[in-house]
Amino acid sequence: MLVTPLKISKVKDVPTGLKRRRWMRLRVMSATLGIALVPLAYAAQRDSPQSEAAGVQELMARVGPPSDVALDDFKKAGMEEIRPHTLTASERAKMEAVLASLPDLTRHVLEKKLHTLAFVDGVPGEGTGLTSESAKTGLYDITLRASLLDESLSTFLTTKERRVFTADGSGLTVAVKGIGTDALTYVLLHESTHVVDRSCSITSAPHSRVIQGIWTSPHSMVPQLASSAAAATYFRGGRPLGFGQAATVYDALAQTPFVSLYATASEQEDLAELVAWREVMKQHGGNLIIEVSNARGETVRRWEPLTFPGVQKRFADVDDMLTSQETCSGLS
Ligand SMILES: [Zn+2]
């Protein structure tokens, strides 16, 4: 079955790899797998246990080796040692649990739009993965670093966040705690939200509620946010800052609608971060905590972005988006 071809994606994704400033772009791929239509009309109601289990099995059938194009993309990003990772039985069981924990809407979209979910070995610690879209078929490949399967969310987040900062003699350091779930769950929530976003035209809609008043184009914010210290970090092309500036940056972030510094990268990353953290909070009872510590290891400042007023306000929009029958009504 053919699905409507989408334009070549311009969405950037998680910065990864040895070439730190090189962001992986979604790649055009030629995927020819036909996928059965799954009606989304019941997205507003919780799936029955039977239909959830069937959906998970449908997606597990697509967990397999990475595409050649995905492998090439990793290699082009400087990761020459990349190789396919075959999941063990316990890793497959873990994947099943993660897929079952996704929002129903997300799982339904993946059932229609996911081509392959693959893992690779040989990605350095800071690399994550990529989501590739076929311009021809509109289907997606999600390819993830296999070591994510055993990584804590705090380790993942702290490694990522430290790209923003550099040693400055202040003795200060930044750590990020991700509570409630693991790195795999968070990363899959984030990556699959990119698939939902593209498939259901969420951020690209003219008056998308979830980004209205925040973004004026995929990479441009409204002026009052663009001038924030939180909008000038590494994730927006800025130079690394001394750890001594961390408190200024996170105090600024607290005044914005962004749940993380990474969310400032683009409207697509903003949505992926917002949805992922809303689900970590709601589905897993989790939390996100950023701490600045001094040379003695004492915490000197602490932020909980899920409680920022501008973020809380948007969580209601996320809930509506994930439960409304309108969200993906045009998906075929
Ligand atoms: Zn992303």
Residues whose N, C-alpha, C, O or C-beta is under 5 A from the ligand:
A	BS01	ZN	K12 D13 V14 E269 A272
